[in-house]
């Protein structure tokens, strides 16, 4: 690769100077999210590679992994690699970055790699040629915010508009905040929701680390209050032009006035008014849930926002086949703990 230089563990400034050129944003490849993983999980490590051409950064890839028994387990890459090259050079550059990442991972004794890539990037053939298998398909549910808030309001489902109006008439109030007390209020609702629905949670330290690491204007909570009590909340993080609804929670005593609907509406309205292009509401299975599924209620609630599904594939490869039994042993230990 004449003129190309691979930089391992580049500075945050160099990394983010490239990422700022992205037309929208990419939270998964944000330098700070790698640092947050290390703050929250004691065994977490970060692998970062950046490629420059004639001194200018043109490609990056970041992944996190945990270390046990002197080995790295699974290197997980979220929405990467990212490259900035002419169309005809794009696939070759992605392949070069993946090859460099594999070589670097093997030096670190990382056994396994999983890379999540949107189908819209059209990189499937690159991964297949490099020996990766597609092991999972899911979707991101994204609401387009490029129109003004009034047009967005008209586009959402009639039932959603009715529920939002009901919350307004019942006196539900929405507060946007970056205070630590409001963060703790949100976390308490999030944990109550996880216990009620039986899903695993991010630890409180994860939210705290994001809160402390990102600039105040890039992470906020929106809280819904009814009769003077907090009844619902959503934690948003911003990267580029995308607003990510990272997590949400609620209390059952507020459900009758539909606080979740007005809560997300006010977050979207604020995002529209501040020039953001997308509101990312998290993952949806592929195919989407049916009426017989346990996840039908959440999917029915999401789709009333009239967003779109963006398909994402997980590509999987064993980098050090002779050591994959160590990976299995680690999974067995986790299962029995």
C-alpha positions as CSV (number, residue, x, y, z in Angstrom):
1,X,0.0,0.0,0.0
2,X,2.3,2.7,-1.3
3,X,1.6,6.0,0.5
4,X,-0.5,4.3,3.1
5,X,0.5,4.2,6.8
6,X,-1.3,2.1,9.4
7,X,-1.4,3.8,12.9
8,X,-2.1,1.5,15.9
9,X,-3.6,3.2,18.9
10,X,-3.8,6.7,17.4
11,X,-4.6,9.8,19.4
12,X,-8.2,10.8,20.1
13,X,-7.6,14.0,18.1
14,X,-6.5,12.2,15.0
15,X,-9.2,9.6,15.3
16,X,-12.1,12.1,15.8
17,X,-10.7,14.4,13.0
18,X,-11.5,11.6,10.6
19,X,-14.9,10.6,12.2
20,X,-16.1,14.3,11.9
21,X,-16.0,13.8,8.2
22,X,-18.8,11.3,8.4
23,X,-22.0,12.7,6.9
24,X,-24.1,11.5,9.8
25,X,-22.3,9.9,12.8
26,X,-21.2,6.6,14.2
27,X,-21.4,6.1,17.9
28,X,-20.0,2.6,17.8
29,X,-16.7,3.9,16.3
30,X,-16.5,7.0,18.5
31,X,-13.1,7.1,20.4
32,X,-14.8,7.9,23.7
33,X,-17.0,4.8,23.6
34,X,-13.9,2.7,23.6
35,X,-12.6,4.5,26.6
36,X,-16.0,4.2,28.4
37,X,-15.8,0.4,27.9
38,X,-12.5,0.3,29.7
39,X,-13.8,2.4,32.5
40,X,-16.8,0.2,33.1
41,X,-15.5,-3.3,32.6
42,X,-12.2,-4.1,34.3
43,X,-11.1,-6.7,31.7
44,X,-12.1,-4.6,28.7
45,X,-9.4,-3.6,26.2
46,X,-9.7,-1.6,23.0
47,X,-8.1,-2.3,19.6
48,X,-7.9,0.7,17.2
49,X,-6.3,1.1,13.8
50,X,-6.2,4.1,11.6
51,X,-5.0,4.3,8.0
52,X,-3.5,7.5,6.5
53,X,-2.7,8.4,2.9
54,X,-0.1,11.0,2.4
55,X,-0.6,12.0,6.1
56,X,-4.4,12.3,5.9
57,X,-6.6,9.8,7.8
58,X,-8.8,7.9,5.4
59,X,-10.0,4.9,7.4
60,X,-10.6,3.6,11.0
61,X,-11.7,0.5,12.8
62,X,-12.3,0.1,16.6
63,X,-13.3,-2.9,18.6
64,X,-13.4,-3.9,22.2
65,X,-12.6,-7.3,23.8
66,X,-12.1,-8.9,27.2
67,X,-8.9,-10.6,28.3
68,X,-8.8,-13.9,30.2
69,X,-6.1,-16.5,30.7
70,X,-3.7,-14.4,28.8
71,X,-5.9,-14.4,25.7
72,X,-8.3,-11.9,24.2
73,X,-11.8,-13.5,23.8
74,X,-14.2,-11.9,21.3
75,X,-13.2,-8.7,19.5
76,X,-16.5,-6.9,18.8
77,X,-16.6,-4.2,16.2
78,X,-19.7,-2.0,16.0
79,X,-20.4,-0.5,12.6
80,X,-16.9,-0.6,11.2
81,X,-14.5,-0.3,9.4
82,X,-15.2,3.2,8.1
83,X,-13.3,4.4,5.1
84,X,-13.2,7.6,3.1
85,X,-12.1,6.7,-0.4
86,X,-13.3,6.8,-4.0
87,X,-15.9,4.2,-4.8
88,X,-13.6,1.9,-6.8
89,X,-11.1,2.0,-3.9
90,X,-13.5,1.6,-1.1
91,X,-13.8,-2.2,-1.0
92,X,-10.0,-2.7,-1.3
93,X,-9.4,-0.3,1.6
94,X,-12.0,-2.0,3.8
95,X,-10.2,-5.4,3.0
96,X,-6.8,-3.9,3.9
97,X,-8.2,-2.5,7.2
98,X,-9.7,-5.9,8.1
99,X,-6.4,-7.7,7.2
100,X,-4.5,-5.2,9.4
101,X,-7.0,-5.7,12.2
102,X,-6.7,-9.5,12.0
103,X,-2.9,-9.3,12.1
104,X,-2.9,-6.9,15.1
105,X,-5.5,-9.1,16.9
106,X,-3.4,-12.2,16.4
107,X,-0.4,-10.5,17.9
108,X,-2.6,-9.7,20.9
109,X,-3.8,-13.3,21.0
110,X,-7.4,-12.4,20.3
111,X,-9.2,-15.7,19.5
112,X,-12.4,-14.5,17.8
113,X,-13.9,-11.5,15.9
114,X,-17.5,-10.4,15.5
115,X,-18.1,-7.4,13.2
116,X,-21.5,-5.7,12.9
117,X,-22.0,-4.0,9.5
118,X,-25.1,-2.3,8.0
119,X,-26.2,-3.9,4.7
120,X,-26.4,-0.5,3.1
121,X,-22.6,-0.3,3.2
122,X,-22.5,-3.2,0.7
123,X,-19.5,-4.9,2.2
124,X,-20.9,-8.4,2.4
125,X,-18.7,-9.8,-0.4
126,X,-15.5,-8.4,1.3
127,X,-16.3,-10.3,4.5
128,X,-17.2,-13.5,2.7
129,X,-13.9,-13.4,0.7
130,X,-12.0,-13.0,3.9
131,X,-13.6,-16.1,5.5
132,X,-16.2,-14.5,7.7
133,X,-19.6,-16.1,8.1
134,X,-22.8,-14.2,8.6
135,X,-24.2,-15.5,11.9
136,X,-26.9,-13.0,12.7
137,X,-29.2,-10.4,11.1
138,X,-31.1,-7.7,13.0
139,X,-32.4,-4.2,12.4
140,X,-31.9,-0.7,13.7
141,X,-35.2,1.2,14.0
142,X,-34.6,4.8,12.9
143,X,-37.0,7.7,12.6
144,X,-36.0,10.3,9.9
145,X,-35.9,13.8,11.3
146,X,-34.8,15.7,8.2
147,X,-38.3,17.3,7.9
148,X,-39.5,20.0,10.3
149,X,-41.2,18.8,13.5
150,X,-44.7,19.7,12.2
151,X,-44.3,17.4,9.2
152,X,-42.9,14.7,11.5
153,X,-46.0,15.1,13.7
154,X,-48.3,14.5,10.7
155,X,-46.4,11.5,9.6
156,X,-46.6,9.4,12.8
157,X,-49.5,7.0,13.4
158,X,-52.9,8.5,14.4
159,X,-52.9,6.4,17.5
160,X,-49.5,7.8,18.5
161,X,-50.7,11.4,18.1
162,X,-53.8,10.6,20.2
163,X,-51.8,9.1,23.0
164,X,-49.4,12.2,23.0
165,X,-52.4,14.5,23.2
166,X,-53.9,12.5,26.0
167,X,-50.6,12.8,28.0
168,X,-50.6,16.6,27.4
169,X,-54.3,16.9,28.6
170,X,-53.5,14.8,31.7
171,X,-50.7,17.3,32.6
172,X,-47.6,15.1,31.8
173,X,-44.6,17.4,31.8
174,X,-41.3,16.7,30.1
175,X,-37.9,17.8,31.5
176,X,-34.6,17.7,29.6
177,X,-31.7,17.5,31.9
178,X,-28.0,16.9,32.4
179,X,-28.1,17.0,36.2
180,X,-26.6,14.0,38.1
181,X,-29.7,13.7,40.3
182,X,-31.9,13.3,37.2
183,X,-29.5,10.7,35.8
184,X,-29.9,8.7,39.0
185,X,-33.7,9.1,38.7
186,X,-33.5,7.7,35.2
187,X,-31.3,4.7,36.2
188,X,-33.8,3.8,39.0
189,X,-36.6,3.6,36.4
190,X,-34.4,1.7,33.9
191,X,-33.6,-0.9,36.5
192,X,-37.2,-1.2,37.6
193,X,-38.2,-1.8,33.9
194,X,-35.5,-4.4,33.5
195,X,-36.6,-6.3,36.6
196,X,-40.3,-6.1,35.5
197,X,-39.6,-7.4,31.9
198,X,-36.8,-9.7,32.8
199,X,-33.9,-8.4,30.6
200,X,-30.3,-7.9,31.6
201,X,-29.2,-4.4,32.2
202,X,-26.2,-2.1,31.7
203,X,-24.6,-1.5,35.1
204,X,-25.2,2.0,36.6
205,X,-21.5,2.6,36.1
206,X,-22.0,2.5,32.3
207,X,-24.4,5.4,32.3
208,X,-22.1,7.3,34.8
209,X,-19.1,6.8,32.5
210,X,-20.9,8.1,29.5
211,X,-22.2,11.0,31.6
212,X,-18.7,12.0,32.7
213,X,-16.8,11.3,29.4
214,X,-19.0,12.9,26.8
215,X,-19.5,16.7,26.6
216,X,-22.7,17.8,28.5
217,X,-24.5,18.7,25.3
218,X,-24.0,15.2,23.9
219,X,-25.7,13.2,26.6
220,X,-29.0,14.0,28.3
221,X,-32.0,12.5,30.0
222,X,-35.6,13.3,29.1
223,X,-37.9,12.7,32.1
224,X,-41.7,12.6,32.1
225,X,-43.4,13.8,35.3
226,X,-47.1,13.3,36.3
227,X,-48.6,14.5,39.5
228,X,-45.2,15.6,40.6
229,X,-43.6,12.2,40.2
230,X,-41.2,10.9,37.6
231,X,-42.9,8.2,35.6
232,X,-40.8,7.7,32.5
233,X,-37.4,8.5,31.1
234,X,-35.1,8.1,28.1
235,X,-31.3,8.5,28.0
236,X,-30.1,10.0,24.8
237,X,-26.6,10.3,23.4
238,X,-25.6,12.3,20.3
239,X,-23.0,11.6,17.7
240,X,-22.8,13.6,14.5
241,X,-26.3,14.1,13.2
242,X,-27.8,11.1,15.0
243,X,-29.6,11.1,18.3
244,X,-29.5,7.7,19.9
245,X,-32.2,6.6,22.4
246,X,-29.8,4.4,24.3
247,X,-32.1,3.2,27.0
248,X,-35.5,3.9,28.5
249,X,-37.5,3.1,31.6
250,X,-40.8,3.7,33.2
251,X,-42.9,3.2,36.4
252,X,-46.2,1.3,36.1
253,X,-48.1,4.0,38.0
254,X,-47.9,6.4,35.1
255,X,-48.9,4.0,32.2
256,X,-52.5,5.2,32.1
257,X,-51.5,8.6,30.8
258,X,-49.1,7.2,28.1
259,X,-45.9,9.0,29.2
260,X,-43.6,7.1,26.9
261,X,-45.3,8.5,23.8
262,X,-45.0,12.1,24.8
263,X,-41.5,11.5,26.2
264,X,-40.0,10.3,22.9
265,X,-42.1,12.8,20.9
266,X,-40.5,15.7,22.9
267,X,-37.0,14.2,22.4
268,X,-37.7,13.9,18.6
269,X,-39.2,17.4,18.4
270,X,-36.1,18.8,20.2
271,X,-33.8,16.9,17.9
272,X,-35.7,18.3,14.8
273,X,-35.4,21.8,16.1
274,X,-31.7,21.4,16.6
275,X,-30.9,20.1,13.2
276,X,-30.3,16.4,13.8
277,X,-31.2,13.9,11.0
278,X,-32.1,10.7,12.7
279,X,-33.5,9.3,16.0
280,X,-32.2,5.8,16.6
281,X,-34.6,3.7,18.7
282,X,-32.4,0.6,19.0
283,X,-32.7,-2.9,17.6
284,X,-35.6,-4.9,16.2
285,X,-35.3,-8.6,15.3
286,X,-35.2,-9.9,11.7
287,X,-37.8,-10.8,10.8
288,X,-39.7,-8.3,13.0
289,X,-41.9,-9.8,15.8
290,X,-45.3,-11.2,15.0
291,X,-48.4,-11.0,17.1
292,X,-47.5,-14.4,18.7
293,X,-44.1,-13.1,19.9
294,X,-43.2,-11.8,23.3
295,X,-41.7,-8.8,21.7
296,X,-44.8,-7.9,19.7
297,X,-46.0,-5.1,22.0
298,X,-42.7,-3.2,21.9
299,X,-42.5,-3.6,18.1
300,X,-46.1,-2.4,17.6
301,X,-45.3,0.6,19.8
302,X,-42.1,1.4,17.8
303,X,-43.6,1.1,14.3
304,X,-46.2,3.7,15.1
305,X,-43.4,6.3,14.8
306,X,-43.3,5.4,11.0
307,X,-39.5,5.0,11.0
308,X,-37.5,2.5,8.9
309,X,-35.6,-0.7,9.5
310,X,-31.9,-0.6,8.7
311,X,-30.6,-4.2,8.4
312,X,-27.4,-5.1,10.1
313,X,-25.4,-8.3,9.7
314,X,-23.0,-9.8,12.2
315,X,-19.9,-11.3,10.6
316,X,-18.0,-13.9,12.6
317,X,-14.5,-15.5,12.3
318,X,-12.2,-17.5,14.5
319,X,-8.8,-15.8,14.3
320,X,-6.9,-18.4,16.3
321,X,-8.5,-21.8,15.6
322,X,-6.1,-23.8,17.8
323,X,-7.2,-21.8,20.9
324,X,-11.0,-21.7,20.4
325,X,-11.5,-24.2,23.2
326,X,-10.4,-21.5,25.6
327,X,-13.2,-19.3,24.3
328,X,-15.7,-22.2,24.9
329,X,-14.3,-22.7,28.4
330,X,-14.7,-19.1,29.2
331,X,-18.4,-19.2,28.1
332,X,-19.0,-22.3,30.2
333,X,-17.6,-20.6,33.3
334,X,-19.8,-17.5,32.7
335,X,-22.8,-19.9,32.3
336,X,-22.3,-21.5,35.6
337,X,-21.4,-18.4,37.6
